[in-house]
């Protein structure tokens, strides 16, 4: 019997993503560090307070986050489980509409303000077409979420990221995901920019790792999960528009979107 398993794009075994909230001016320095080391991140923005002191300027959004992802974080950052249904809707629609007008693409993901939610708010967001939302409930592992609307990260950047990076590098399990979250202003408040600089330098250029935004990971894993395999496991049907990668006894096979692919 042949050994068959899914892989990330181009056959990568692992993925790394970063996730930062609130859109403060310190995102400028964080993006610069990411770009210097080939790290990709998702930036969850509250567009309501853009004019407040310490926030990025709306005119920066289209250029500052090039190569990364702009994502929702609600318009004014309320506790979603403490407001009426229509206020949940209004918070997302207002934020999404503003961000889309600034970044020029459809915004499909978010993170929960304060990391909190209830089943009611989750279902409202799902019904509005949001594809994922990050919590703040760190699990300290490298697994993928069962439900992307309850996407728990590996850890906050204060949660021992250097030790976890070494564990991530040494792991041989396929489809591992290292997901770090935080706020860029924390590096300024804590006077520890060297932490993220050291981490990004150590995480740079890992040949077995895909550096991706949150939405790129959602899209790819969703494509993987939509695939259908023949009864004898020799053929894979990929109904999505995204190529997926399969490893068969050490040989990588690209399964293109909309096609049936012979694996062996």
Rosetta blueprint (number, residue, H / E / L):
1 X L
2 X L
3 X L
4 X E
5 X E
6 X E
7 X E
8 X L
9 X H
10 X H
11 X H
12 X L
13 X L
14 X E
15 X E
16 X E
17 X E
18 X E
19 X E
20 X E
21 X E
22 X L
23 X L
24 X E
25 X L
26 X L
27 X H
28 X H
29 X H
30 X H
31 X H
32 X H
33 X H
34 X H
35 X H
36 X H
37 X H
38 X L
39 X L
40 X L
41 X E
42 X E
43 X E
44 X E
45 X E
46 X L
47 X L
48 X H
49 X H
50 X H
51 X H
52 X L
53 X L
54 X L
55 X E
56 X L
57 X L
58 X H
59 X H
60 X H
61 X H
62 X H
63 X H
64 X H
65 X L
66 X L
67 X L
68 X L
69 X E
70 X E
71 X E
72 X E
73 X L
74 X L
75 X L
76 X L
77 X L
78 X L
79 X L
80 X H
81 X H
82 X H
83 X L
84 X L
85 X H
86 X H
87 X H
88 X H
89 X H
90 X H
91 X H
92 X H
93 X H
94 X H
95 X H
96 X H
97 X H
98 X H
99 X H
100 X H
101 X H
102 X H
103 X H
104 X L
105 X L
106 X L
107 X L
108 X L
109 X E
110 X E
111 X E
112 X L
113 X H
114 X H
115 X H
116 X L
117 X L
118 X L
119 X H
120 X H
121 X H
122 X H
123 X H
124 X H
125 X H
126 X H
127 X H
128 X L
129 X L
130 X L
131 X L
132 X E
133 X E
134 X E
135 X L
136 X L
137 X L
138 X L
139 X L
140 X L
141 X L
142 X L
143 X L
144 X L
145 X L
146 X L
147 X L
148 X H
149 X H
150 X H
151 X E
152 X L
153 X L
154 X L
155 X E
156 X E
157 X L
158 X L
159 X L
160 X L
161 X H
162 X H
163 X H
164 X H
165 X H
166 X H
167 X H
168 X H
169 X H
170 X H
171 X L
172 X L
173 X L
174 X L
175 X L
176 X E
177 X E
178 X E
179 X E
180 X E
181 X E
182 X E
183 X L
184 X H
185 X H
186 X H
187 X H
188 X H
189 X H
190 X H
191 X L
192 X L
193 X H
194 X H
195 X H
196 X H
197 X H
198 X H
199 X H
200 X H
201 X H
202 X H
203 X H
204 X L
205 X L
206 X L
207 X L
208 X L
209 X E
210 X E
211 X E
212 X L
213 X L
214 X H
215 X H
216 X H
217 X H
218 X H
219 X H
220 X H
221 X H
222 X H
223 X H
224 X H
225 X H
226 X H
227 X L
228 X E
229 X E
230 X L
231 X L
232 X L
233 X L
234 X L
235 X E
236 X E
237 X E
238 X E
239 X L
240 X L
241 X L
242 X L
243 X L
244 X E
245 X E
246 X E
247 X E
248 X E
249 X L
250 X L
251 X E
252 X E
253 X E
254 X E
255 X E
256 X L
257 X L
258 X L
259 X E
260 X E
261 X E
262 X E
263 X L
264 X L
